[in-house]
Amino acid sequence: MIERIETGPRMSKIVKHNGTAYLCGQVGDGASVADQTRDCLSRVDALLQKAGSSREQMLQVVIWLADMADFAEMNAVWDAWVPEGHAPARACGEAKLARAELKVEIIVTAAY
């Protein structure tokens, strides 16, 4: 069984299947990559809760940065947010994001 949550014409914010929750990519508001990362992660928290999951149940995270020069600044926020002992498998790369003002996008897959 597949459950889709907050489904629109283009995408669902969450898709649940066989004990796994797939979250759509999250971006955040703010002037700096740290501000955007904090806001983005608060949105991830809300979606994880809605999916019946949590930070401790994250399996994999893919992070896209508009500029890899922001890697350390993003990681400072990430490191404070991710629960100790529950770090997911993670990848981070540079990509042109959907809007020029976006600096980071985070995609999460978690168990529930």
Phi, psi and chi 1 to 4 in degrees:
 res  aa     phi    psi   chi1   chi2   chi3   chi4
   1 MET       -  136.5 -178.7  176.4  149.8      -
   2 ILE  -112.1  129.6  -61.6  171.3      -      -
   3 GLU  -113.9  127.5  179.1 -176.9   -0.1      -
   4 ARG  -111.4  131.7  -61.2  174.6 -161.6  -77.4
   5 ILE  -119.6  135.6  -59.5  170.3      -      -
   6 GLU    53.5   59.0  -66.9 -169.2   40.3      -
   7 THR   -89.0  130.7  -60.5      -      -      -
   8 GLY  -117.6 -170.5      -      -      -      -
   9 PRO   -68.4  -24.9   19.5  -27.6      -      -
  10 ARG  -102.0  -35.7  179.3  169.2  -67.6  154.6
  11 MET  -162.4  167.2   66.0 -179.2 -169.0      -
  12 SER  -105.3  146.1  -62.3      -      -      -
  13 LYS   -73.4  -31.1  -71.5 -164.8  175.9 -178.9
  14 ILE  -139.5  137.1  -56.5  165.6      -      -
  15 VAL  -125.9  125.4  175.3      -      -      -
  16 LYS  -112.1  134.8  -64.9  171.7   68.3  173.0
  17 HIS  -156.7  126.6  176.9 -101.1      -      -
  18 ASN    52.6   43.8 -159.8   26.6      -      -
  19 GLY    83.6    5.3      -      -      -      -
  20 THR  -122.3  135.6  -56.1      -      -      -
  21 ALA  -111.1  127.6      -      -      -      -
  22 TYR  -108.4  119.4  -55.4   87.6      -      -
  23 LEU   -96.9  143.7  -52.3 -174.5      -      -
  24 CYS   -69.4  159.5   66.6      -      -      -
  25 GLY   -57.9  137.1      -      -      -      -
  26 GLN  -114.3  136.8  -65.5  -60.9  -60.4      -
  27 VAL  -121.5  168.4  -63.6      -      -      -
  28 GLY  -134.8  168.9      -      -      -      -
  29 ASP   -94.6  156.3  -66.3  -35.7      -      -
  30 GLY   136.4  161.8      -      -      -      -
  31 ALA   -82.3  -34.7      -      -      -      -
  32 SER  -105.5  164.7   70.1      -      -      -
  33 VAL   -64.6  -33.6   71.9      -      -      -
  34 ALA   -64.3  -45.7      -      -      -      -
  35 ASP   -61.5  -46.5  -68.9  -20.6      -      -
  36 GLN   -64.6  -38.6  -73.1 -170.5   21.0      -
  37 THR   -65.5  -44.9  -58.7      -      -      -
  38 ARG   -58.6  -46.5  -85.6 -170.4  -74.4  -81.2
  39 ASP   -65.4  -42.9 -171.0   49.1      -      -
  40 CYS   -58.4  -46.3  179.3      -      -      -
  41 LEU   -68.3  -29.7  -68.0  173.5      -      -
  42 SER   -67.6  -35.1   73.0      -      -      -
  43 ARG   -68.4  -39.0  -65.2  169.7 -166.2 -133.2
  44 VAL   -60.6  -45.4  167.2      -      -      -
  45 ASP   -54.9  -45.8  -80.7  -28.9      -      -
  46 ALA   -63.1  -43.1      -      -      -      -
  47 LEU   -68.7  -39.5  -72.0  176.2      -      -
  48 LEU   -59.9  -44.0  -74.6  170.2      -      -
  49 GLN   -62.2  -45.0 -177.5  177.7   14.0      -
  50 LYS   -61.9  -31.1 -171.1  171.4  -85.0 -160.2
  51 ALA   -81.5   -6.4      -      -      -      -
  52 GLY    79.4   27.9      -      -      -      -
  53 SER  -125.3 -167.8 -171.2      -      -      -
  54 SER  -161.3  172.5   67.1      -      -      -
  55 ARG   -56.9  -37.2  -65.3  178.7 -163.7 -179.2
  56 GLU   -68.3  -14.6  -69.9   79.1   10.2      -
  57 GLN  -105.3    7.6  -67.0  175.8  -76.5      -
  58 MET   -64.0  137.5  -68.8 -173.8  -60.6      -
  59 LEU  -103.0  -47.4  -58.5  170.9      -      -
  60 GLN  -146.0  142.7 -178.9 -178.3   39.9      -
  61 VAL  -133.6  134.3  173.4      -      -      -
  62 VAL  -116.0  126.5  177.1      -      -      -
  63 ILE  -117.0  128.5  -59.1  172.4      -      -
  64 TRP  -110.0  127.3  -66.1  113.7      -      -
  65 LEU  -110.1  141.2  -67.1  170.3      -      -
  66 ALA   -68.4  -26.0      -      -      -      -
  67 ASP  -147.3  118.6 -173.0  -20.8      -      -
  68 MET   -62.7  -12.8  -75.9  -56.3  -69.5      -
  69 ALA   -63.5  -18.3      -      -      -      -
  70 ASP   -90.0    5.2  -66.7  -31.2      -      -
  71 PHE   -55.5  -49.9 -173.2   67.7      -      -
  72 ALA   -65.2  -40.9      -      -      -      -
  73 GLU   -65.2  -42.9 -175.7  178.2  -10.1      -
  74 MET   -64.3  -44.0  177.4  -82.5  -60.5      -
  75 ASN   -62.4  -32.5  -88.5  -30.6      -      -
  76 ALA   -61.0  -41.3      -      -      -      -
  77 VAL   -71.8  -45.8  176.6      -      -      -
  78 TRP   -57.0  -49.3  169.7  -93.1      -      -
  79 ASP   -60.1  -34.2  -68.9  -14.4      -      -
  80 ALA   -75.0  -23.1      -      -      -      -
  81 TRP   -91.2  -40.6  179.1   82.5      -      -
  82 VAL   -71.6  133.0   72.7      -      -      -
  83 PRO   -67.2  134.0  -14.6   25.9      -      -
  84 GLU   -58.1  131.7 -174.4  173.9  -20.6      -
  85 GLY    84.4   -1.1      -      -      -      -
  86 HIS  -127.7   27.0  -62.7  -80.3      -      -
  87 ALA   -64.9  131.7      -      -      -      -
  88 PRO   -79.4  168.6   32.2  -37.1      -      -
  89 ALA   -62.9  138.9      -      -      -      -
  90 ARG  -144.0  144.7 -167.2 -173.0  100.4  166.2
  91 ALA  -130.1  150.6      -      -      -      -
  92 CYS  -142.5  131.4 -176.3      -      -      -
  93 GLY  -145.1  175.5      -      -      -      -
  94 GLU  -101.9  136.4 -177.6  176.9  -66.2      -
  95 ALA  -151.9  154.2      -      -      -      -
  96 LYS   -77.0  118.4 -175.5  172.2 -176.3  175.6
  97 LEU   -87.5  173.3  -59.7  179.5      -      -
  98 ALA   -63.1  -31.9      -      -      -      -
  99 ARG  -132.3  148.3  -64.1 -174.1  -42.7  -89.7
 100 ALA   -59.4  -32.3      -      -      -      -
 101 GLU   -78.3  -11.9   65.5  -87.2   12.5      -
 102 LEU   -77.0  135.7  -65.0  175.5      -      -
 103 LYS  -113.7  -21.0  -60.8  176.9 -176.1  -62.1
 104 VAL  -151.3  143.6   61.2      -      -      -
 105 GLU  -136.1  137.3 -178.6  170.4   -3.0      -
 106 ILE  -125.9  131.1  -61.2  177.5      -      -
 107 ILE  -118.8  125.6  -55.1  160.9      -      -
 108 VAL  -120.5  137.9  175.3      -      -      -
 109 THR  -120.4  131.2  -56.9      -      -      -
 110 ALA  -141.1  156.1      -      -      -      -
 111 ALA   -80.0  160.8      -      -      -      -
 112 TYR  -141.4      -   65.4   87.5      -      -
